[in-house]
Amino acid sequence: MGPSAGGGYDLSFKILLIGDSGVGKSSLLVSFISNSSDQISPTIGVDFKIKQLTVGGRRLKLTIWDTAGQERFRTLTTSYYRGAQGIILVYDVTQRETLTNLSDVWAKEVELYSTNQDCVKMLIGNKVDIDFECVQDVERAVSRDEGSALAKEMGSLFLECSARTRENVEHCFQELALKVRKMVSHPSWQIASCC
């Protein structure tokens, strides 16, 4: 697909953020879009943001869908898997169950609802900024090696980051976009529908 008429981008991709409530999906998105690390309220249902960036010499438009992690919104958000070229699965490095739920719950949803079998997945361990020695009753519950091992098992890219300090945030989205960009030679990898 060639450059859009007046759109200012060459390709458009749909990216989905999933994971348990409270792992920092919305904070990651806001940090990436606006270079801000403000506290974010939990997402109700689904929200989305658009960001344009240049990756691999191509101007890309990313429409990034931020889904609610609470179970009561799960039926609302399943339709948003349709047409996604990239899915970011987020867990909190201080809460082991958020990693366990990625393989027990979220990966199964991806298999069930994703219409793009070649969708690029990325596993992100968030909240690595927490100084575990200074914060009482908070300690790292998931090692980098454990996150990396699960990502390998799921056939996903892997990075750790901090939405609060912005460490690796830009890199996460750029790496995913680059991998998706490399897949555009397939006919099914053209512009995603909006929902």
Phi, psi and chi 1 to 4 in degrees:
 res  aa     phi    psi   chi1   chi2   chi3   chi4
   1 MET       -  133.3 -171.1 -172.8   99.0      -
   2 GLY   -82.8 -178.9      -      -      -      -
   3 PRO   -60.0  143.3  -22.2   30.5      -      -
   4 SER   -75.1  151.4   64.0      -      -      -
   5 ALA   -73.1  104.1      -      -      -      -
   6 GLY    77.4   -1.5      -      -      -      -
   7 GLY   -79.9  -21.2      -      -      -      -
   8 GLY    76.8   15.4      -      -      -      -
   9 TYR  -143.9  157.0   57.6   88.8      -      -
  10 ASP   -91.6  -39.5  -59.9  -48.2      -      -
  11 LEU  -138.9  151.7  -63.5  163.7      -      -
  12 SER  -125.0  133.5  177.2      -      -      -
  13 PHE  -127.4  146.6  -61.5  128.7      -      -
  14 LYS  -103.1  123.9  178.2  179.1  178.4 -179.8
  15 ILE  -118.9  139.4  -51.5  -64.3      -      -
  16 LEU  -118.9  133.8 -164.1   61.1      -      -
  17 LEU  -104.3  121.9  -84.2  167.1      -      -
  18 ILE  -133.6  162.8   61.1  173.6      -      -
  19 GLY   145.2  172.4      -      -      -      -
  20 ASP   -60.3  158.1  -73.6   -1.6      -      -
  21 SER   -63.9  137.0 -179.3      -      -      -
  22 GLY    89.4    0.5      -      -      -      -
  23 VAL   -80.4  -13.5  -63.8      -      -      -
  24 GLY   104.9   25.3      -      -      -      -
  25 LYS   -61.3  -50.5  -61.6 -177.8  -60.5  -66.4
  26 SER   -64.9  -38.0  -61.0      -      -      -
  27 SER   -64.4  -40.1  -63.8      -      -      -
  28 LEU   -60.4  -45.5  -79.7  170.5      -      -
  29 LEU   -64.0  -47.3 -177.9   54.1      -      -
  30 VAL   -64.3  -39.4  168.2      -      -      -
  31 SER   -60.6  -40.9 -179.4      -      -      -
  32 PHE   -71.3  -44.2  175.2   59.7      -      -
  33 ILE   -73.6  -44.1  -62.9  -67.2      -      -
  34 SER  -118.3    5.5   66.0      -      -      -
  35 ASN    57.4   29.1  -59.5  -28.7      -      -
  36 SER  -112.3  155.4  164.8      -      -      -
  37 SER  -127.0   33.7   59.8      -      -      -
  38 ASP   -64.3  155.1  -64.1  -22.1      -      -
  39 GLN   -67.2  139.4  -71.1  -73.5    0.6      -
  40 ILE  -119.3  140.2  -51.9  -66.0      -      -
  41 SER   -76.6  154.0  -60.6      -      -      -
  42 PRO   -57.8  143.6  -22.0   31.1      -      -
  43 THR   -73.8  135.6  -57.6      -      -      -
  44 ILE  -102.9  110.9  -54.2  -63.6      -      -
  45 GLY    75.3 -107.5      -      -      -      -
  46 VAL  -142.4  143.9  177.8      -      -      -
  47 ASP  -134.5  161.9 -171.5   15.2      -      -
  48 PHE  -146.6  155.9   76.4   94.0      -      -
  49 LYS  -135.6  156.5  -57.1  -89.6 -170.6 -103.9
  50 ILE  -119.7  136.4  -66.6  172.0      -      -
  51 LYS  -138.9  135.2  172.1   97.3  170.6 -172.8
  52 GLN  -105.8  138.7  -68.4 -169.6   21.2      -
  53 LEU  -151.8  162.7   67.9  158.4      -      -
  54 THR  -105.9  124.2  -58.6      -      -      -
  55 VAL  -135.4  129.5  175.5      -      -      -
  56 GLY    58.7   33.2      -      -      -      -
  57 GLY    78.8    3.4      -      -      -      -
  58 ARG  -115.9  142.7  -58.3  -63.7  -67.0  -91.0
  59 ARG   -85.8  119.1  -66.1  166.0  -57.2  165.7
  60 LEU  -112.5  142.9  -53.6 -178.9      -      -
  61 LYS  -109.7  117.6  173.8 -174.9  167.0 -172.2
  62 LEU  -102.5  123.2  -57.0 -177.5      -      -
  63 THR  -102.0  111.0  -56.3      -      -      -
  64 ILE  -107.8  116.9  -53.8  162.6      -      -
  65 TRP   -95.2  126.0  -67.0   84.3      -      -
  66 ASP  -106.2  115.4  177.1   18.8      -      -
  67 THR  -102.0  151.2   63.6      -      -      -
  68 ALA   -70.8  139.2      -      -      -      -
  69 GLY   -87.6  -16.4      -      -      -      -
  70 GLN   -68.2  141.5  -61.9   98.4  -36.7      -
  71 GLU   -59.4  -33.5 -171.1  153.3   -9.0      -
  72 ARG   -65.4  -18.4   68.3  178.5 -174.9  -94.9
  73 PHE   -97.8   -2.6  -64.2  116.7      -      -
  74 ARG   -56.5  -41.9 -155.4   72.3   55.0   76.9
  75 THR   -67.9  -27.8   54.4      -      -      -
  76 LEU   -69.6  -35.8  -68.8  174.2      -      -
  77 THR   -89.8  -12.9   60.1      -      -      -
  78 THR   -63.1  -32.2   53.8      -      -      -
  79 SER   -67.1  -19.9   64.6      -      -      -
  80 TYR   -76.0   -9.9  -69.1   91.6      -      -
  81 TYR   -68.9  -26.6  -75.1   85.7      -      -
  82 ARG   -59.4  123.8 -173.4  171.5   45.8 -111.1
  83 GLY    81.0    1.8      -      -      -      -
  84 ALA   -71.4  130.4      -      -      -      -
  85 GLN   -91.2  -18.3  -71.4  107.1  -21.2      -
  86 GLY  -140.2  138.7      -      -      -      -
  87 ILE  -129.7  125.7  -62.6  179.6      -      -
  88 ILE  -104.1  119.4  -62.5  174.4      -      -
  89 LEU  -102.1  118.3  -61.0  101.1      -      -
  90 VAL  -110.5  136.5 -174.7      -      -      -
  91 TYR  -131.2  164.4   68.4   94.7      -      -
  92 ASP  -102.4  122.0  176.0  -13.4      -      -
  93 VAL   -65.7  -11.8  -61.1      -      -      -
  94 THR   -96.2   -2.5   69.9      -      -      -
  95 GLN  -132.4  101.4  -63.9 -178.6   32.0      -
  96 ARG   -55.8  -38.6  174.1  163.3  -66.3  -75.8
  97 GLU   -62.3  -25.2   66.5  -86.2   11.5      -
  98 THR   -69.9  -30.4   63.8      -      -      -
  99 LEU   -74.8  -45.1  179.1   74.6      -      -
 100 THR   -57.5  -41.7  -55.2      -      -      -
 101 ASN   -67.3  -24.6  -73.3  -19.1      -      -
 102 LEU   -62.1  -42.8  -74.8 -172.9      -      -
 103 SER   -83.5  -34.3   58.7      -      -      -
 104 ASP   -80.4  -31.0  -68.2   -8.9      -      -
 105 VAL  -119.4  -59.8  177.0      -      -      -
 106 TRP   -68.7  -42.1  -63.2  102.9      -      -
 107 ALA   -63.0  -34.8      -      -      -      -
 108 LYS   -67.5  -37.4  -70.4 -177.6  171.3  106.5
 109 GLU   -64.5  -40.2  -78.3 -157.1    2.7      -
 110 VAL   -58.6  -46.9  171.6      -      -      -
 111 GLU   -60.5  -41.0  -78.4 -179.9   38.6      -
 112 LEU   -71.6  -43.4  -97.2  169.3      -      -
 113 TYR  -109.4  -16.7  -59.0  114.0      -      -
 114 SER   -71.8  129.3  177.8      -      -      -
 115 THR   -91.0   -6.6   57.1      -      -      -
 116 ASN  -111.4  100.0 -175.0  -11.7      -      -
 117 GLN   -64.2  -23.9  -67.6 -176.3  -23.6      -
 118 ASP   -96.4   16.5  -63.0  -39.7      -      -
 119 CYS   -55.4  136.1  176.3      -      -      -
 120 VAL   -83.2  127.5  177.1      -      -      -
 121 LYS  -110.9  145.2  -63.7 -176.6  -67.9  -76.3
 122 MET  -134.4  130.4  173.8  176.4  -89.8      -
 123 LEU   -96.8  127.9 -159.3   66.7      -      -
 124 ILE  -124.1  124.7  -68.0 -178.5      -      -
 125 GLY   -92.8  113.5      -      -      -      -
 126 ASN  -100.1  163.6 -169.7   25.6      -      -
 127 LYS    76.8   32.1  -56.1 -171.4 -176.8 -179.8
 128 VAL   -74.1   -5.9  -64.4      -      -      -
 129 ASP   -75.8  -19.6   58.5  -82.5      -      -
 130 ILE   -62.8  125.6  -65.9  173.4      -      -
 131 ASP   -81.2   96.2 -174.6  -16.3      -      -
 132 PHE   -62.6  -23.8  -57.1  109.2      -      -
 133 GLU   -78.8  -26.4  -67.3  176.2    8.8      -
 134 CYS   -93.5  -20.0  -65.2      -      -      -
 135 VAL   -98.0  115.7 -178.8      -      -      -
 136 GLN   -64.3  138.2 -166.2  173.7   22.3      -
 137 ASP    65.6   12.6  -62.7  -30.3      -      -
 138 VAL  -121.1  126.6  177.0      -      -      -
 139 GLU  -142.6  157.7   54.4 -173.6   53.3      -
 140 ARG   -66.1  125.8 -174.4  172.0 -178.4  127.8
 141 ALA  -104.4  -18.6      -      -      -      -
 142 VAL  -127.4  121.0 -178.2      -      -      -
 143 SER   -76.1  159.3   73.0      -      -      -
 144 ARG   -57.7  -40.8  178.8  178.9  176.6   76.9
 145 ASP   -62.7  -37.3  -71.5  -15.5      -      -
 146 GLU   -66.2  -43.5  -71.7  173.6  -67.4      -
 147 GLY   -62.2  -44.4      -      -      -      -
 148 SER   -62.5  -40.0  179.0      -      -      -
 149 ALA   -64.7  -42.3      -      -      -      -
 150 LEU   -65.6  -41.1  179.2   59.6      -      -
 151 ALA   -60.1  -42.6      -      -      -      -
 152 LYS   -62.8  -43.7 -168.5  172.1 -174.6  177.0
 153 GLU   -60.9  -36.5 -175.2 -178.1  -50.4      -
 154 MET   -88.1   -3.4  -67.0  170.1   62.4      -
 155 GLY    68.6   36.6      -      -      -      -
 156 SER  -112.2  156.9  -57.5      -      -      -
 157 LEU   -69.8  163.7  -58.5  168.0      -      -
 158 PHE  -145.7  136.0  173.1   71.7      -      -
 159 LEU  -151.6  154.0  -84.3  172.6      -      -
 160 GLU  -109.3  148.1  -72.2 -171.4  -27.6      -
 161 CYS  -156.4  178.7   66.7      -      -      -
 162 SER  -136.0  116.9  164.7      -      -      -
 163 ALA   -66.3  -31.9      -      -      -      -
 164 ARG   -69.9  -46.5 -170.5  171.9   66.6   80.2
 165 THR   -93.2   -7.7   64.9      -      -      -
 166 ARG    72.6    8.8  -57.4 -160.5   67.3 -109.6
 167 GLU   -59.7  120.5  176.4 -171.6  -14.8      -
 168 ASN    68.9    2.3  -96.0  -11.9      -      -
 169 VAL   -63.6  -53.3  170.1      -      -      -
 170 GLU   -58.7  -42.5 -170.2   95.1   13.4      -
 171 HIS   -60.3  -40.3 -175.2   58.3      -      -
 172 CYS   -57.2  -52.6  -69.8      -      -      -
 173 PHE   -70.2  -36.9  -73.7   93.1      -      -
 174 GLN   -66.5  -42.1  -74.4 -176.2  -17.2      -
 175 GLU   -62.4  -44.3  179.9  122.8  -14.5      -
 176 LEU   -63.1  -46.4 -179.0   69.1      -      -
 177 ALA   -61.7  -38.2      -      -      -      -
 178 LEU   -63.7  -44.1 -177.2   61.3      -      -
 179 LYS   -64.7  -43.0 -176.6   77.9  167.5  175.9
 180 VAL   -63.7  -43.2  171.0      -      -      -
 181 ARG   -56.6  -37.3  160.3   71.4 -173.7   89.8
 182 LYS   -68.8  -18.3  -72.3  179.0  178.9  175.4
 183 MET   -91.6   -1.5  -57.5  -63.1  -77.5      -
 184 VAL   -67.3   -7.1  -64.5      -      -      -
 185 SER   -71.0  -17.0   58.5      -      -      -
 186 HIS   -81.8  136.1  -59.9  -75.9      -      -
 187 PRO   -57.9  -30.5  -17.8   24.7      -      -
 188 SER   -74.8   -3.5   63.2      -      -      -
 189 TRP  -102.5   29.0  -74.6   76.1      -      -
 190 GLN   -85.4 -170.1  -62.9  -55.1  -45.4      -
 191 ILE   -50.2  131.1  -71.1 -144.8      -      -
 192 ALA   -79.9  149.9      -      -      -      -
 193 SER   -70.3  162.1   60.5      -      -      -
 194 CYS   -72.3  -18.5   69.6      -      -      -
 195 CYS  -150.7      -   43.5      -      -      -
